[in-house]
Amino acid sequence: MSHLHSSSAGLRTIIERGLAILTAIAIALVYIALKDSPLLYDEVFHFQRIEKLLTGSIELRDWGVMLPGYHLLLTGLLKLSGSASVSMARFISLLFSLTACAGAFLAARSLHKSSALLRTIEIATLPILLPFFPLLYTDTLSLALVLFALAAVLRKRALLSGAFFMCAVLVRQNNVLWGPLLLALALQDEPTWHITSIEPLRWFGAVLHRFSQPAALWSLLRTGWFFLVPVALFALFIVIAGRASLNPDLASAHPFPSFSLGNVFFTLSLFTVLFIPLVGVRARSLPGLLQRPWVLVILVILFILFSVGFYVDHPANSETGRLRDAILMAAAAGGAQGFLFWCTGALGLLTIFVTPLERRIFLLLYPLALLYLGGSWLIEIRYAIVPLVLFLLVRRPLSWRLEVSQVIFNLMLCLWVFT
C-alpha cells in the first residue's frame, strides 16, 4: 500500500510539473505574440505617459485616473535598461506578471502547502489574466503587490505587508479596499481580537463590539498602523483634491463616491464561466441550499436589482466589435439573453455560498469585493482579476483531479481566446 501511495504521489508530481511547463510555454507564446504588436487599447495612453516621463515633459492633464506608481516604476526600469521601446516595456510588464505568480505561490504555501504549485498554475492560466501578462496595463503589477501583501501578513510580517499594501495603493488606489482584510489577518494573533468560530452574523457583531473596548482599540493601532497609514493618506488626498481620480479631467468618467452594479453582475457571470469545474462539483449542494428561505429571498432581491439596476451606459462600454460590450449590451436589453445572463450570475453566487474558505476571516473578501467592483462605473473584465484571484487562493482545495481539470479548462479557454 505504501508503494502504491508513493507511486501515486510521484505521478501527481510529474503531472503538476508538466502543467507548470505547459503554463510557462503558454506565457512565453503570449509574450512572443504580443511583444512587437501595435499598442492595444489603453496601452496607447500608458505608453504616452511613460514617454513623457522619460523626457520630463509630463503634466497633470497627461495622467490617467490611477496614481502613478506603475508608470514611475516602469520608467525607472526602462532607464536602467537603456531602452525606451515598446517591446522592452512589455518585457518589464511580463516580469511584473511573473512576480504576481511568485506572490500567489507564497500566499498559497501559507494557506495550503500541498496544493500551492497547482493553485499558482490555476491563477497563472486564468483566461482573464494571462492575456495581460506582457501588456502595458497597471493590473498585473497591482495584483502582484496585493498578493505579496497577503503573503507577508500570512507569514506574520505585518510591517512588510503594510509596505506592499502602500505600494499597491500607489499603483491602483482602489486597492485601499483590501486594507481591512490585511488588517484583520494581522489582528488574528492579538488576544483582544481573538474570536472563536461562531456564526457569521454573530462573528461580525463580536468584531463591532471590540471597537468599544479601549484595550482592543490600542491593540488595533499598535498592530495595524501599517495598514491604516495608506488608508489615511488616500482619504487625505480625496479631501484635498475633492476626487479619487488623479487627473481632474477624468473624474467625471470615474465618479467618487459611487456604486454601480455592472461589474458585480459581470464578475458573477464570469465566475460561472471561468470556474465550470468548481461550479459542477458544488452543484450537488445546490438543491439543499435552494430549500432555505433566505436563499430564495436573496435570489429574488438579486433579480430585482438586476432588473432595475443593471445599466451599460458608460461611454467606453459602447465600442462596436468588442465581445465584452456585445454581451453586456445584450444582457442590458433584457429578454431571454438578459435572463440567461442573470441565471449565470445567480449560479455563480450560489456556488460561492457553498464553497468553504480556508479561514472564517476570509469572509471579509466578499463585502470588500462588492465595494471594489461596485466603485467602478465602467464595466471591465480587468476589474474582476484581483477579487477572483483572491477567491482562488482562499477557498479550500477540491480533490487533486478536479484542481487539475480546472487548469486544463483554463488552458482550453486561453487557447480559445487567442484563436
C-alpha positions in Angstrom: 0.0 0.0 0.0 2.8 2.4 0.8 4.4 1.6 -2.5 1.1 2.4 -4.3 0.8 5.7 -2.4 4.4 6.6 -3.2 3.8 5.9 -6.9 0.6 7.9 -6.9 2.3 10.9 -5.3 5.2 10.6 -7.8 2.8 10.6 -10.7 1.0 13.6 -9.3 4.3 15.5 -9.0 5.2 14.6 -12.6 1.8 15.9 -13.8 2.0 19.1 -11.9 5.5 19.8 -13.2 4.2 19.0 -16.7 1.4 21.5 -16.2 3.9 24.1 -14.9 6.0 23.6 -18.1 2.9 24.0 -20.3 2.0 27.2 -18.4 5.5 28.5 -18.9 5.2 27.7 -22.6 1.8 29.4 -22.8 3.2 32.6 -21.1 6.1 32.6 -23.5 3.9 32.2 -26.5 1.6 35.1 -25.3 4.7 37.3 -24.9 6.1 36.4 -28.3 2.7 37.0 -30.0 2.2 40.4 -28.3 5.7 41.9 -27.7 6.0 43.6 -31.1 2.3 44.1 -31.9 0.8 47.6 -32.1 -0.3 49.2 -28.8 -3.7 47.9 -27.8 -6.5 50.0 -26.3 -5.3 51.8 -23.2 -1.7 50.8 -23.8 -1.5 53.8 -26.0 -2.2 56.2 -23.1 0.0 54.3 -20.7 3.0 54.4 -23.1 2.4 58.1 -23.9 2.7 58.8 -20.1 5.9 56.8 -19.9 7.4 58.6 -22.9 6.6 62.0 -21.3 8.2 60.8 -18.0 11.3 59.8 -19.9 11.5 63.3 -21.5 10.4 65.1 -18.3 7.5 66.8 -20.1 4.6 65.3 -18.3 1.9 67.4 -16.7 -1.2 66.7 -14.5 -3.5 66.6 -17.5 -1.4 63.8 -19.1 -2.1 61.4 -16.2 -4.9 58.9 -16.0 -7.3 58.0 -13.3 -4.9 55.9 -11.3 -1.9 57.0 -9.2 1.4 57.0 -11.0 3.2 54.1 -9.2 3.2 51.8 -12.3 4.4 54.4 -14.7 7.2 55.7 -12.4 8.5 52.2 -11.7 8.3 51.1 -15.4 10.0 54.4 -16.5 12.8 53.9 -13.9 13.4 50.3 -15.1 13.4 51.5 -18.8 16.1 54.0 -17.9 18.2 51.3 -16.3 17.8 49.0 -19.3 18.9 51.7 -21.7 15.9 51.2 -23.9 12.7 53.0 -24.3 11.0 50.7 -26.8 7.5 49.2 -26.5 9.0 45.7 -26.7 11.3 46.4 -23.7 8.3 48.0 -21.8 6.3 44.9 -22.5 9.1 42.6 -21.3 9.2 44.5 -18.0 5.4 44.2 -17.7 5.9 40.5 -18.2 8.3 40.4 -15.3 5.7 42.2 -13.2 3.3 39.4 -14.1 5.7 36.7 -13.2 6.2 38.4 -9.9 2.5 38.2 -9.4 2.8 34.4 -9.9 5.5 34.3 -7.3 3.3 36.2 -4.9 0.5 33.8 -5.5 2.8 30.9 -4.8 4.0 32.3 -1.5 0.4 33.1 -0.3 -0.8 29.6 -1.4 2.1 27.9 0.5 1.0 29.7 3.7 -2.6 28.5 3.3 -2.3 25.1 1.7 1.2 24.0 1.1 0.5 20.7 -0.7 -1.5 22.4 -3.4 0.5 25.6 -3.7 2.0 24.8 -7.1 -1.3 23.7 -8.6 -3.1 26.7 -7.2 -0.4 29.0 -8.7 -0.8 27.4 -12.1 -4.6 27.9 -11.9 -4.0 31.6 -11.3 -1.3 32.0 -14.0 -3.6 30.4 -16.6 -6.7 32.3 -15.6 -8.1 33.4 -19.1 -8.8 36.9 -17.9 -5.3 37.4 -16.6 -2.9 35.6 -18.9 -3.5 37.8 -22.0 -2.5 40.8 -19.9 0.9 39.4 -18.8 3.0 41.4 -21.3 0.6 44.3 -21.9 1.2 47.9 -20.6 -1.6 47.9 -18.0 -1.4 48.5 -14.3 -3.3 45.4 -13.4 -0.6 42.7 -13.1 1.7 44.9 -11.0 -1.3 45.8 -8.8 -2.1 42.1 -8.4 1.5 41.3 -7.6 1.7 43.9 -4.8 -1.7 42.8 -3.3 -0.6 39.1 -3.3 2.8 39.9 -1.7 1.0 42.0 1.0 -1.3 38.9 1.6 1.7 36.5 1.7 3.6 38.7 4.1 0.7 39.1 6.6 0.0 35.4 6.4 3.7 34.9 7.4 3.1 37.3 10.3 5.2 40.1 8.8 2.8 43.0 9.2 5.3 45.8 8.6 6.4 44.2 5.3 2.8 43.6 4.4 1.9 47.2 5.0 4.8 48.3 2.8 3.5 46.2 -0.1 0.0 47.4 0.6 1.2 51.1 0.3 2.8 50.3 -3.0 -0.4 48.6 -4.2 -2.4 51.7 -3.4 0.2 53.8 -5.3 -0.4 51.7 -8.4 -4.2 51.5 -8.2 -5.8 53.5 -5.4 -8.9 51.2 -5.2 -6.6 48.6 -3.7 -7.1 50.6 -0.5 -10.2 48.5 -0.1 -8.2 45.4 0.7 -6.8 47.1 3.8 -9.4 45.7 6.2 -8.7 42.2 5.1 -5.0 42.5 5.6 -5.6 44.3 9.0 -8.0 41.5 10.1 -5.4 38.9 9.3 -2.7 40.8 11.2 -5.0 41.0 14.3 -5.8 37.3 14.4 -2.9 36.7 16.8 -3.8 39.5 19.1 -5.6 38.2 22.3 -8.1 41.0 22.5 -9.2 40.3 18.9 -9.3 36.5 19.1 -12.9 35.5 18.3 -13.9 31.8 18.5 -15.5 30.2 15.5 -19.2 31.2 15.6 -22.0 32.0 13.0 -21.0 34.8 10.6 -23.5 37.4 11.9 -22.5 36.8 15.5 -18.9 36.9 14.4 -19.3 40.4 12.8 -21.2 41.5 15.9 -18.3 40.4 18.1 -15.9 42.4 15.9 -18.0 45.5 16.2 -18.1 45.1 19.9 -14.3 45.1 20.1 -14.3 48.7 18.8 -15.9 49.8 22.1 -13.1 48.3 24.2 -10.0 50.6 24.8 -7.6 47.6 25.0 -8.8 46.3 21.7 -8.5 49.7 20.1 -5.0 50.1 21.3 -4.1 46.7 20.0 -5.6 47.6 16.7 -3.5 50.8 16.4 -0.3 49.1 17.6 -0.6 46.2 15.2 -2.4 47.8 12.3 -0.9 51.2 11.8 1.0 49.8 8.8 -2.4 49.3 7.0 -4.1 52.4 8.4 -1.5 54.9 7.1 -2.2 54.2 3.3 -5.9 54.5 4.0 -5.4 57.8 5.9 -3.2 59.2 3.1 -5.7 58.2 0.4 -8.5 59.8 2.5 -6.4 63.0 2.8 -5.9 63.0 -1.0 -9.7 62.9 -1.5 -10.3 65.7 1.0 -7.6 67.9 -0.6 -8.4 67.1 -4.3 -12.1 66.6 -3.9 -11.9 63.5 -6.1 -10.4 60.0 -6.2 -9.1 60.3 -9.8 -5.5 61.7 -10.2 -6.5 63.5 -13.4 -9.2 66.0 -12.7 -10.4 65.9 -16.3 -11.2 62.2 -16.0 -13.0 62.4 -12.6 -16.5 62.6 -14.3 -15.9 59.3 -16.1 -14.9 57.7 -12.8 -17.1 59.4 -10.2 -16.4 59.0 -6.5 -18.1 58.1 -4.3 -20.4 56.0 -6.5 -21.8 52.5 -6.7 -22.7 50.6 -9.8 -24.0 47.0 -10.1 -22.4 46.5 -13.6 -19.1 44.9 -12.5 -20.8 43.0 -9.7 -23.1 41.1 -12.1 -20.5 40.8 -14.8 -18.0 39.3 -12.3 -20.6 36.8 -11.0 -21.2 35.7 -14.6 -17.5 35.4 -15.3 -17.2 33.3 -12.2 -19.6 30.7 -13.5 -18.0 30.7 -17.0 -14.4 30.6 -15.7 -14.9 28.0 -12.9 -17.1 25.4 -14.6 -15.3 22.5 -12.9 -15.8 24.1 -9.5 -19.4 25.0 -10.3 -20.0 21.5 -11.4 -18.7 19.8 -8.3 -20.6 22.2 -6.0 -23.8 21.7 -7.9 -24.7 18.7 -5.8 -25.1 21.1 -2.8 -27.4 23.5 -4.6 -30.8 21.6 -4.2 -30.4 21.6 -0.4 -29.3 25.3 -0.5 -32.4 26.3 -2.5 -34.7 24.8 0.1 -33.6 27.5 2.6 -36.0 30.5 2.5 -33.2 33.1 3.0 -31.5 31.9 -0.2 -34.7 32.3 -2.2 -35.1 35.8 -0.8 -31.6 36.7 -1.9 -32.3 35.4 -5.4 -35.5 37.4 -5.6 -33.6 40.5 -4.4 -30.8 39.8 -6.9 -33.3 39.6 -9.8 -35.0 42.8 -8.8 -31.6 44.6 -8.5 -30.6 43.2 -11.9 -33.9 44.3 -13.5 -33.8 47.9 -12.2 -30.1 48.5 -11.6 -28.1 46.8 -14.3 -27.0 49.5 -16.8 -24.4 49.6 -19.5 -24.2 53.4 -20.1 -20.5 54.2 -19.7 -19.2 55.7 -23.0 -16.3 53.2 -23.1 -18.8 50.2 -23.0 -20.3 51.1 -26.3 -17.4 50.1 -28.6 -18.6 48.1 -31.6 -16.9 44.8 -32.4 -15.9 44.0 -28.8 -17.2 40.8 -27.4 -17.4 42.2 -23.9 -19.6 45.1 -24.9 -21.8 42.9 -27.1 -22.5 40.6 -24.2 -23.2 43.5 -21.8 -25.5 45.3 -24.2 -27.4 42.1 -24.9 -27.8 41.5 -21.2 -28.9 45.0 -20.5 -31.5 44.8 -23.3 -33.4 42.2 -21.2 -35.5 39.4 -22.6 -34.1 35.9 -22.9 -30.5 36.9 -23.2 -30.8 39.2 -20.1 -32.4 36.3 -18.1 -29.6 33.9 -19.2 -27.0 36.5 -18.1 -28.8 36.8 -14.7 -29.0 33.0 -14.3 -25.3 32.7 -15.0 -24.5 35.3 -12.3 -27.0 33.7 -9.8 -25.4 30.3 -10.3 -22.0 31.9 -9.5 -23.4 33.4 -6.4 -24.9 30.1 -5.2 -21.6 28.4 -5.8 -19.9 31.0 -3.7 -22.4 30.2 -0.9 -21.5 26.5 -0.9 -17.7 26.9 -1.3 -15.8 26.7 2.0 -12.9 29.0 2.7 -9.6 28.2 4.4 -10.4 30.6 7.3 -13.6 32.3 8.5 -11.8 35.7 8.4 -11.7 35.4 4.6 -15.5 36.0 4.6 -14.4 39.7 4.6 -13.4 39.1 1.0 -17.0 39.2 -0.2 -18.2 42.6 1.1 -14.8 44.2 0.2 -15.0 42.7 -3.3 -18.6 44.1 -3.6 -17.2 47.6 -2.8 -14.2 47.1 -5.1 -16.3 46.1 -8.0 -19.2 48.5 -7.3 -16.9 51.5 -7.2 -16.4 51.5 -11.0 -18.9 52.8 -13.4 -17.0 51.3 -16.4 -17.6 47.6 -16.7 -14.3 45.9 -17.5 -13.0 42.3 -17.3 -9.7 43.5 -15.7 -11.6 44.7 -12.6 -12.6 41.2 -11.8 -8.9 39.9 -11.7 -8.0 40.7 -8.1 -11.3 39.5 -6.5 -11.3 36.3 -8.5 -7.6 35.6 -7.8 -8.1 36.2 -4.1 -11.0 33.8 -4.1 -8.9 31.1 -5.8 -6.3 31.5 -3.1 -8.5 31.5 0.0 -11.0 28.8 -1.0 -10.4 25.2 0.3 -8.9 22.9 -2.4 -11.0 20.5 -4.2 -9.8 17.0 -5.0 -6.5 16.8 -6.8 -8.2 15.6 -10.0 -10.7 18.4 -10.0 -7.9 21.0 -9.5 -6.1 19.6 -12.4 -9.3 19.7 -14.5 -9.6 23.4 -13.6 -6.1 24.0 -15.0 -6.8 22.1 -18.2 -10.1 24.0 -18.6 -8.1 27.3 -18.1 -5.7 26.3 -20.9 -8.5 25.4 -23.2 -10.2 28.8 -22.6 -6.9 30.6 -23.2 -6.5 28.7 -26.5 -9.9 29.9 -27.5 -9.2 33.5 -26.5 -6.1 33.6 -28.7 -7.6 31.8 -31.7 
